[in-house]
Amino acid sequence: MNRLRETLSHLRSVCWMVPALAVSTAVMGLLSLLASFFDSRGDLQHKIASAWGRQLLVLFRIDMRVVGAENLDPEQHYVFVSNHFSLIDTPVMFGAMPRPFRILARHGLWKAPFIGWHLNRAGHLPVNREDPREAVKNIAAAADKIKSGYSILLFPEGGRTRGETMRPFKPGAAYIAIQAGVPLAPMALVGTRKILAPGSTHLRPGAAELRIGEPISTAGLQRRDGKQLIRCIQKRIGEMAAAPPAGRRTMQGRR
């Protein structure tokens, strides 16, 4: 019986959820691209991306909890840093995050037709980890972006983690926060790996949490402090991820 349920669940995922993801992404992506002609800052596009994320939470039957939104100052910009275990982490972030943000993602996405145009016009930023000179320029561009009135979201492991534990965080997020003079906000995604495991097409309905910790100030820090700071952030996120689940559903704090 359990095997039959598992088979039916996988069929539902492949025949309904995955196509629904493709259609939703195409439609909302087109709307976002059109919106970019009327909003040069990308704020309208972010609202569309947030609607896309919330739509997918409903389609995938994810019971999403956000814990710790009260730790964020609505007048402050941040470098948001999170673990990354699943392909659905990005739409979950757009659907659940209580503050607007732009993402820093691998530069190869900017070369893809339509996707690259959308990312660029929405104000998201590329990072080239393979070229040290370009990476330094990307860090400077992200810091400038924050200074002009944005928050940035990064997955500092450099991609999705295939194992059960986080890979070592790359220090770029800390360098950006120090250069921009803003706090680092640690966040832990819990449960998304069970909903969609790496390399799988089986989307399983379930519960997930976005846990937002107290931001860490970068006041008085120099670039040389970046590696120690990112180790501190990773330790904090590991502790947050290992904590017991929150007792109640909370999606408050959205702006």
C-alpha positions in Angstrom: 0.0 0.0 0.0 2.8 2.4 0.9 4.5 1.7 -2.4 1.3 2.4 -4.3 0.9 5.7 -2.5 4.5 6.6 -3.3 3.9 5.8 -7.0 0.7 7.8 -7.2 2.4 10.7 -5.4 5.3 10.7 -7.9 2.8 10.5 -10.8 0.9 13.5 -9.4 4.2 15.4 -9.2 5.4 14.6 -12.7 2.0 15.0 -14.4 0.6 18.0 -12.4 3.1 19.8 -10.2 6.1 20.0 -12.6 4.0 21.2 -15.5 2.2 23.7 -13.2 5.6 25.0 -12.2 6.6 25.5 -15.8 3.4 27.3 -16.8 3.4 29.5 -13.7 7.0 30.5 -14.2 6.5 31.3 -17.9 3.3 33.4 -17.3 4.6 35.3 -14.2 8.0 35.7 -15.9 6.4 37.3 -18.9 4.4 39.6 -16.7 7.5 40.6 -14.8 9.4 41.3 -18.0 6.6 43.5 -19.3 6.4 45.3 -15.9 10.1 46.2 -16.3 9.3 48.7 -19.0 7.2 50.7 -16.5 9.4 50.3 -13.3 13.1 50.9 -13.6 13.8 50.0 -10.0 12.3 46.5 -10.3 9.9 46.9 -7.3 6.9 45.9 -9.4 8.8 42.9 -10.7 9.7 41.8 -7.1 6.0 42.0 -6.2 5.2 39.7 -9.2 8.0 37.3 -8.2 6.6 37.2 -4.6 3.1 36.4 -6.1 4.8 33.7 -8.1 6.4 32.2 -5.1 3.2 32.3 -3.0 1.3 30.7 -6.0 3.8 27.8 -6.0 3.5 27.3 -2.3 -0.3 26.7 -2.9 0.2 24.5 -6.0 2.8 22.4 -4.2 0.7 22.2 -1.0 3.6 23.6 1.2 2.6 24.6 4.7 5.1 27.5 5.0 6.0 29.1 8.3 8.1 32.2 8.7 9.7 32.6 12.2 11.7 35.6 13.3 10.4 38.3 11.0 10.4 40.7 14.0 14.2 40.5 14.0 14.3 42.7 10.9 14.3 46.5 11.1 11.9 47.8 8.3 14.2 50.8 7.8 17.4 48.8 7.4 18.8 47.0 4.4 20.6 43.7 4.7 22.6 41.0 3.1 20.4 37.9 3.7 22.3 34.6 3.9 20.7 31.2 3.8 21.4 27.5 3.5 20.4 25.9 0.2 19.2 22.2 0.0 16.5 22.2 -2.7 15.6 23.6 -6.1 12.5 25.1 -4.6 14.4 27.2 -2.2 14.4 30.2 -4.5 10.6 30.3 -5.1 10.0 29.6 -1.4 12.2 32.7 -0.6 10.2 34.9 -3.0 6.9 33.6 -1.6 7.8 33.8 2.1 10.4 36.5 2.7 8.9 39.4 4.7 11.3 42.0 3.1 12.0 42.8 -0.6 15.4 41.7 -2.0 17.4 41.1 -5.1 19.4 37.9 -5.6 23.0 37.3 -6.4 23.2 34.3 -8.6 25.7 32.5 -10.9 26.6 34.5 -14.0 25.7 31.6 -16.4 22.0 32.3 -15.9 22.5 35.7 -17.5 23.5 34.0 -20.8 20.2 32.1 -21.0 17.6 33.7 -23.3 14.6 35.2 -21.5 15.9 34.2 -18.1 18.9 36.4 -18.4 16.8 39.3 -19.7 14.4 39.0 -16.8 17.1 38.8 -14.2 18.9 41.8 -15.5 15.8 44.0 -15.9 14.6 43.0 -12.4 17.8 44.3 -10.9 19.3 41.0 -9.8 23.1 40.6 -9.9 25.4 38.0 -11.4 28.5 36.5 -9.7 31.3 34.8 -11.5 33.1 32.6 -8.9 35.4 31.1 -11.5 37.1 34.4 -12.3 38.6 36.1 -9.2 38.8 39.5 -10.9 35.2 39.4 -12.0 34.1 38.1 -8.5 35.7 41.2 -7.0 33.8 43.4 -9.4 30.6 41.5 -8.6 31.1 42.1 -4.9 31.6 45.8 -5.5 28.5 46.0 -7.7 26.4 44.2 -5.0 27.6 46.6 -2.3 26.7 49.6 -4.6 23.3 48.0 -5.1 22.7 47.9 -1.4 23.9 51.5 -0.9 21.3 52.6 -3.5 18.4 51.2 -1.4 18.2 47.4 -1.8 18.8 44.2 0.2 20.6 41.3 -1.3 19.9 37.5 -0.9 22.7 35.0 -1.3 23.1 31.2 -1.0 26.8 31.3 0.0 27.4 27.5 -0.4 27.8 28.3 -4.1 24.9 26.0 -5.2 22.5 23.4 -3.8 24.0 21.0 -1.2 23.6 17.4 -2.2 24.5 15.9 1.2 22.8 16.2 4.5 25.0 19.0 5.8 25.9 22.4 4.6 29.1 22.9 2.5 31.5 25.6 3.7 30.2 29.1 3.0 32.1 31.3 0.6 33.1 34.7 2.1 31.5 36.8 -0.6 28.4 37.6 1.4 30.5 38.9 4.3 32.7 41.0 2.0 29.5 42.6 0.4 28.0 43.4 3.8 31.3 44.9 5.1 31.8 47.0 2.0 28.2 48.2 2.1 28.2 48.8 5.8 25.0 46.7 6.5 24.2 43.8 8.8 24.3 40.2 7.7 20.9 38.5 8.4 21.2 34.7 8.9 18.3 32.6 7.7 17.7 28.8 7.8 15.4 27.0 5.4 14.1 23.8 7.0 12.0 21.1 5.3 12.5 22.0 1.7 14.8 19.0 1.1 12.1 16.6 2.0 9.6 18.4 -0.3 12.0 18.2 -3.3 15.3 16.4 -2.9 18.3 17.2 -5.1 18.1 15.5 -8.4 14.5 14.5 -8.0 11.3 15.3 -9.8 9.1 14.1 -7.0 7.5 17.1 -5.3 6.0 16.0 -2.0 3.5 18.2 -0.1 4.7 19.1 3.3 5.7 21.7 5.9 8.7 24.0 5.7 10.0 26.9 7.8 12.0 30.0 7.0 13.8 30.9 10.3 15.2 34.4 10.5 17.9 35.1 13.1 19.1 38.3 14.7 21.2 40.2 12.2 25.0 40.5 12.8 26.4 44.0 12.6 29.4 44.7 10.4 30.2 48.1 12.0 34.0 48.6 12.4 34.8 45.4 10.4 37.4 45.3 7.6 37.6 43.0 4.6 40.2 40.9 6.4 37.4 40.0 8.9 35.2 38.5 6.2 36.2 34.8 6.5 35.7 34.8 10.3 32.4 36.6 9.9 31.1 34.1 7.4 32.1 31.1 9.6 30.2 32.8 12.4 27.1 33.1 10.2 27.3 29.5 9.0 27.5 28.3 12.7 24.5 30.5 13.5 22.5 29.1 10.6 23.4 25.5 11.5 22.1 26.1 15.0 18.9 27.7 13.7 18.3 24.8 11.4 18.8 22.2 14.2 16.4 24.0 16.5 12.9 22.4 17.2 10.1 23.5 14.8 8.1 26.6 15.6 4.8 26.0 17.4 2.6 28.2 15.3 2.2 29.4 11.8 3.3 33.0 11.1 3.6 34.8 7.8 3.5 38.3 9.3 6.1 41.0 8.6 5.6 41.1 4.8 6.0 44.5 3.2 
